[in-house]
Amino acid sequence: MSQYDNVANMALQFGDGNDNPSGVGELGYFIPLAWFAANGIKAPTADTTAESLVTISTAHVLAAGKAAIPLMPLFDKSGITWKTAGEVLSKIFEQGAEVFIPSNALAVLGTVQALKNYRGIVLIRKLGTAHFYQIGSQEISAKVMEITGGTGVGPTGEVGSKVTFQSHSTSPVVVYTAGVPVPAP
């Protein structure tokens, strides 16, 4: 159990866009592994199609009283990455998610402080759909690799924080199609 487990209002988001009016926010979520119900993390159920190898269509279930931590990344400075790593015939995919939040609001700074202590699953909305790219799984969860940020230096300095998550998988990325995970009833 982490000292941050009872902090209810964690969120990486910017509200009004006044500090960065050119930014377009896309929604995402981070969910610590400990916040899932028992057997609450689902995996792809490989069928006879290539799509089924990388699609999770069964909803993840959170523990009672828990909610996914919202992420509102600046669209043009955030994204999902993947690349192969390892031996020639036994490669695995290194997955990454970069989330830039153009805000230094106290809630953002506090959330950044807490996120560095968790491993979990990152969901980033797939542009133009209700589906999410998922980084991390029950077996190999996503972890925070780096957090950078600042108050901006000079006339074009960027204010905010960038959180870089990383995980590993046999798939380049998984697409989660079951909606935002909710607590068990």
Protein Blocks (a to p, Z undefined) as FASTA:
>chain_A
ZZklmpmkgccddfklmmmmmbccdddddddfklpcehkaccddddfbfklmmccfbdcd
ddehiacddddddfklgccddddedjfklcccdddddddddbfbfklmmmmmmmmmpccd
dddddehiabdcdeddfklccddfbdcddebeajkbccddddddddddfbfbdcdfebpa
dddZZ
